């Protein structure tokens, strides 16, 4: 039997006080609706149908790259009416799972258990017991503990209001039977709406032997909490982040303060990683074993190699950082950057589409854009690769062992040869050959056979004495 998922996402969310449809408000950097769709996709359904209403154009725009079918509920006449809008595009033989776009923390394993528990000719229903059930529909059971009905808060009598097992709204049933049940419900209730929950009583009454309704329960009530206000949105954000932090701690990651980490994407993190406070993870991030991430760091769509340190207040986006590197503090590593093993980026250095070879250094106050830099290169303070002429970008190549003096400008396209030296304050507009010294503080000239200064070890020893 194929599985189809129906996600109800038509409500305006008046209490959100927003022009944005409620289901498009974000949890961890992604809309609540996208969270629900992502979880539904774990079940590999035949089809996902989103029932939209208020702000349907915004919903369509948000989901344009996601393989879902969107149908409109022009009038919000209740959950039964909403599901009914989706059924024309669903086969009668399909198993139909009904979810909600404002319940973002539901887990895939919970939904899988629910679909497996659904009786052949009945309904699988997700329920939960709450200490405070106010506002929720109550689960009514018979003397044999079978679920026979759901009564909404406004329609419940005093005895029914004492029940603490409540409806989450999440259920699954066969498409053909669901169509039949929905065709027989009415809006004779306090809200004047067509309740999906009225199908429960019909399923229970039609059962010939065992109960027509099988109730399942989530691992935690947080999975089925919905959002109706920004207060609740903020609360679920924290609960989401708490769960992510807990999982990291359990897999051997050190978090200096688990309450001050925000994961707004997917983090693949090895053991023995240390993450300081106020770190933000966006997109797809991998951190390898032994790495240290300093305070106030933002990592986005990047890889941090083993035993690398990213110092405080640095940003790494769309980059690959090798093993045993150092980045920052206050560094900005932009998309297309590759730092090979043992490379060093210091404070107030910015890179973009740049490869920095093994053991090479740019210690401070430098911009390296569209550059290919070899191994063992030293880039001094204030160096700029002038990669843009106002219309086009050009590449700077710095070969192994070169030394670029402070406050130099390398006007691309230009190549600095192997073991060449660029003197401080030089503007380089022509290629510099290997082993040469280039100076432009006077008329630019190249000096062949120039010997780079070496450290006087005898002098150093005398100073130590």
C-alpha angles and dihedrals in degrees: 000000000000119000123229121186123210116197117194109217107147102109123110096215098223093188090059088068091213141124088221114091109257095241091057094061109110135250112189092350096307129090118261089239092055090051090055093046091050091052091047090053089061087071091056094230124195090232140003117207120192116201106209132178123151109053094003090161090059091047091051091050093049093050099039093114095044120087100240135124114235121205127180129241097195093183121037100227099154140289094290091054090047094054089046089061090060099046097078089068093046126083117243089232094056124104105237122212116194118208136168128239093217095054098079104163100062111131127231094229090055091053092046090054090049094052091048092049096052110115116239095252100021147055133286107213129192112217134170137195116234132189087220111032096171112142096020131106111256123235110233117204131187128232090278091053094251117146107247105164149350119231119198119230094251092049098044125108124224094270093049091049089064091066112104098191106096141186119255093193091237113122143143132216142152113286097233094048091045090055091051094049093047091051089060102047122100137197097243096134141096093275097044089230137128105250120210086206091069086076088070094068091046092052091048093049094048094052110112100194122351122032115294089217125059117191123212128185134217121238090245134015089233089074092068101038112124131209123239101151141027089254090060090044090056091047093053090046089058093045090051092050092046090056092049092049092048091053091051092050091050092053094054105269119139114225113187089207116005090198091062102059124096120196111191098168138009120319121194103190128176124215122273093038117138120212120188126206129300096018116158122205118198132178117347113341130176122194117187128214120294096015121140122213114197130217121292094012121152117208118188128176094334145121123233113199129227116288092004120142122215105193125215125297095015128136123212117185130171092347141124116224116194131217124300094006128145124219126184153290097230094002126149115209109187133196118299095029120138119188109191121213117305094008117150128217115179137194121318094007120141125195132184128177088348134140115207110194129228113299094001120141140210101173105180151350097009139135118208113180127167092356135147107203122183132214126301095012121153116209113193130219118291096016117152130191101213096214101160129067094186094272111033139033123233135191129245117206121200114183129214118301097008121148119215113196124222122282094015125147119211107200107208140260088052138124126213108202130229114294091356120148128220111199121230115278095019126147107209116202100155133051116274116218124230116283093009131127116228121198128169102173082103123023104319113264137162122225117210120210092019113159118220114229116260128207114271101230093185091055091049091053092050090051090052090051 
